């Protein structure tokens, strides 16, 4: 899994630096108009990236789940923290550091 995450991290780094090439590859796979993909990239709030799971992520999602419970969307309380895995955080940080040196 660490290897897969590092490959995704490298792919994001490539896409951020070579977006026209990445966009052409996306057109070949998705058959979306090139301009739509270029517009999506131009309107992004930040570069594509992969980050580890910080404590605020499951906390925020727990608040959403609790709100859904109050609204009646969920029948019972769900502990969402068990769906988050922090065991790959170190690999993600190491990958980011190695990309920064390139």
C-alpha positions in Angstrom: 0.0 0.0 0.0 2.9 2.4 0.8 4.2 1.8 -2.7 0.9 2.6 -4.3 0.6 5.8 -2.2 4.1 6.9 -3.3 3.2 6.2 -6.9 0.1 8.4 -6.6 2.2 11.1 -4.9 4.7 11.0 -7.8 1.8 11.1 -10.3 0.4 14.2 -8.6 3.8 15.8 -8.7 4.1 15.1 -12.4 0.6 16.4 -13.1 1.3 19.6 -11.2 4.4 20.3 -13.2 3.3 18.9 -16.6 -0.5 19.5 -16.6 -0.9 19.8 -20.4 0.7 16.4 -20.8 -1.4 15.0 -18.0 -4.6 16.6 -19.4 -4.0 14.9 -22.8 -3.7 11.5 -21.1 -7.0 12.2 -19.3 -8.7 13.1 -22.6 -7.5 9.7 -24.0 -9.0 7.9 -21.0 -12.2 9.9 -20.2 -13.0 11.3 -23.7 -13.8 14.6 -21.9 -13.0 17.8 -23.8 -9.4 18.9 -23.3 -10.6 22.4 -22.3 -12.8 21.1 -19.5 -9.8 19.3 -18.0 -7.6 22.4 -18.4 -10.3 24.6 -16.8 -10.6 22.2 -13.8 -6.8 22.5 -13.2 -6.9 26.3 -13.6 -9.7 26.6 -11.1 -8.2 24.3 -8.4 -7.7 25.8 -5.0 -4.3 24.0 -4.6 -2.0 21.6 -6.3 -2.9 18.0 -6.4 -1.4 16.4 -3.3 -1.5 13.4 -1.0 -1.5 14.1 2.8 -1.5 11.9 5.8 -4.5 11.6 8.1 -4.4 14.2 10.9 -6.6 14.0 14.0 -8.9 16.7 12.7 -10.0 14.6 9.8 -11.9 11.9 11.7 -13.1 14.5 14.2 -14.6 16.5 11.4 -16.2 13.5 9.8 -17.6 12.4 13.1 -19.3 15.8 13.4 -20.9 15.2 10.0 -22.1 11.7 10.9 -23.5 13.1 14.2 -25.4 15.8 12.2 -26.8 13.1 9.9 -27.9 11.2 13.0 -29.7 14.3 14.4 -31.4 14.8 11.0 -32.6 11.2 10.8 -30.4 10.3 7.9 -28.7 7.6 10.0 -30.5 5.2 12.3 -27.8 4.9 14.9 -24.5 6.6 15.9 -21.6 5.6 13.7 -18.0 5.8 15.0 -16.2 7.0 11.9 -12.8 7.1 13.4 -12.3 3.4 12.8 -12.5 4.0 9.0 -9.4 6.2 9.1 -5.8 4.7 9.0 -2.8 6.7 10.0 -0.3 3.9 9.5 0.8 5.3 6.1 1.5 8.8 7.3 5.2 8.3 7.7 5.5 6.9 4.1 3.6 9.8 2.7 5.8 12.3 4.6 8.9 10.5 3.4 7.7 10.5 -0.2 6.9 14.2 -0.1 10.4 14.8 1.3 12.0 12.8 -1.5 9.9 14.7 -4.2 11.0 18.0 -2.7 14.7 17.0 -3.4 13.9 16.4 -7.1 
